[in-house]
Amino acid sequence: MFYEIAVNYPESFRPFTLYPPITDRAAWEGLDEEWKKETLTLGESYLQFDFPPLTATDFMDFTKTGNRVRYENKCFSKRHALNALVLAECVEDKGRFLDDIINGIFSICEESAWQLPPHNSYIRDTPQLLLPDSTAPVLDLFACESGAVLATAGYLLESRLDVISPFITKRIRHELEQRIFTPYLNSHFWWMGNGKEPMNNWTIWCTQNVLLSVFLLKNFPQKESPEKNGISESAVLRKACRSVDYFLAEYGEDGCCDEGAQYYRHAGLCLFNAMEILNAVTNGAFSELYKEPKIRNIASYIYNVHIDGRYYVNFADCSPVAGRAGAREFLFALRTDNAGMAAFAASDFLAGMPDTLLLPAENNLYYRLQNAFTVREIRNYAAASSDTAAAATAAEATTATETVTAANAATTAKISGTTPGRPDIYYPSVGLFLARDDSLCLAVKAGDNGDSHNHNDTGSFTIYKNGKPLFIDVGVESYTKKTFSPQRYEIWTMQSAYHNLPTINGHMQRDGVSYCARNVSYQLHDDKCYIDMDIAAAYPTEAGLISYKRNAALVKGEEIIIKDTCFFHDGSTKTVIMSLMTYEKPVIDKNASCCSDFTGPDGILTFRIGSVGTLRVKGGRLSRIKAIPITDARLQTAWEHELYRILLDVTGTELEMRIS
């Protein structure tokens, strides 16, 4: 798709000037007033910032202790400071921030390596090296992003920096040549793709940032001598486009991100920016690809899996709090003619201010620049769409239906007409089912346990009521060395026993693509949506299962019903313990019970889940309710207090759970 266009592209490259440098004073002075004011305030907070050195012992800390956060905090703080200072100088243009900017540029240039310690290897899934080899740079996510930061800073401020000394931008170009351009075109890193191994967000995230590094600097190294070292803009274009095709080959036609909503920001949105760069430098040679069904489906994924406010459907390593939408989602929606998504992105951006306005914790300077020149358009769009929300919703539903019809019926997302602004949908490439009514939202993960950033969660469900979490997917703790090691599934958040799933005869689910849901079927109707599957294959043979069927249904306007039915091999024990994860405290409704085991006269066990909803269980007996303190910093961004785990002993072969 992309590579075919690249190899047939006949024209010279245009300057990449989607956003103007500091010399275009009219453009910068015409930006959103609030953005300019807050940008200056943030920049001033970094005046005389002490850019911390990254020492050899800092780098070795990961290998020695498994902790990656200490190094990352120092590394990222430097990028945050430089980004804020650069944009403040572009707003004011008085030279007040330039000394600190120069310090930041040189501090990053003087780092021994731009890759993070957990990524310090040359072959995929091999042990990390203790220290970096500065003569052989590793191109990982953050090396490529560091290149993009310096390229963006150099592009914006070149004229002002050259007045002070021409050696500043010369140093930027030298470092980019040595650390980005040369290894990119003369080495192979797994994320570049070879058509044989699976790709993930690394492919498009790194590719986007390499493209930024190359095309933002007008004095591209060896531009006058393109044969030297084999470096040329055309070679970069072709290699990048081949990687984009490898990335897209991993996606189903339905556009579902198998790493979840949080990683969409590093996958789908990086695809968008890669397309923007390619179109800018080729005079729109790739613009027709925005009409491709797969591209349109990738764009709309984030809109479809949004629940309410800050919450998204989550699975695997994704957090339920996946971040507010912003300029990139808004622009991607416009390019793909998705009015509903554009209205959502604009509204969510404004609801997330002030963080969404400046992106103060964003490493990528280009994203912040993109924000600066999109804020006003977002405000205008939100104002205009507030009176036409119903029309926008209808337009989005029509667009989604047309996309589905146009794509292969066996592989594209299945959508029904539905509730407030978003479709009921099934994504077959991942096995993600999502249905809603005016108050309830049910999501179920079928698929398998071989996803990128996988958790053993086949068949698990999450439920929200009135936009509040009722039954949850916990997410993942702060990354450590163990997170991406053979010991990954020793971590509790990865285990099926801490999802809304059964443990069978003492056995949890296993990881790998063969541990999967089978015989999956579903229906999406205006009055009822359901998914049916057999998850026995997600458990080891030692569990003794013949089948474990789960049916999850939303009866619209009434309740959600989860029905489990299990059958065992002869001679096998039949111990089933159901785990249910909640955010609010579950309390047994004793008014509904009459027995010592808290069941009512009809054998139903009733829980009140905080003030959010009610759970009624038939076929189960309460074992215990356990509070789980949340002490990890990453989990605390999603969960403000402890979580709860309900353990039920299943008393027969059937368990029914009704949630309202």
RAURBEL-V734008 format. One record per helix or strand of 3 or more residues. SS is the DSSP state (2 for helix, 1 for strand). FROM is the first residue (numbers start at 1). LEN is the number of residues. Records with the same first field share a line. If there is no record, write none. Layout:
SS->FROM-LEN ; FROM-LEN
//
This chain:
2->2-6 ; 25-5 ; 33-13 ; 56-10 ; 69-24 ; 98-12 ; 117-3 ; 141-24 ; 167-20 ; 190-3 ; 201-16 ; 228-3 ; 233-17 ; 261-4 ; 268-14 ; 287-5 ; 293-12 ; 327-9 ; 339-13 ; 355-4 ; 365-8 ; 375-11 ; 389-18 ; 481-4 ; 488-3 ; 492-3 ; 496-3 ; 536-3 ; 541-3 ; 590-3 ; 633-4
1->306-3 ; 414-3 ; 424-4 ; 432-5 ; 440-6 ; 461-5 ; 468-4 ; 502-3 ; 512-5 ; 518-7 ; 528-7 ; 545-11 ; 559-10 ; 576-7 ; 586-3 ; 604-6 ; 613-6 ; 620-9 ; 643-8 ; 654-6
//
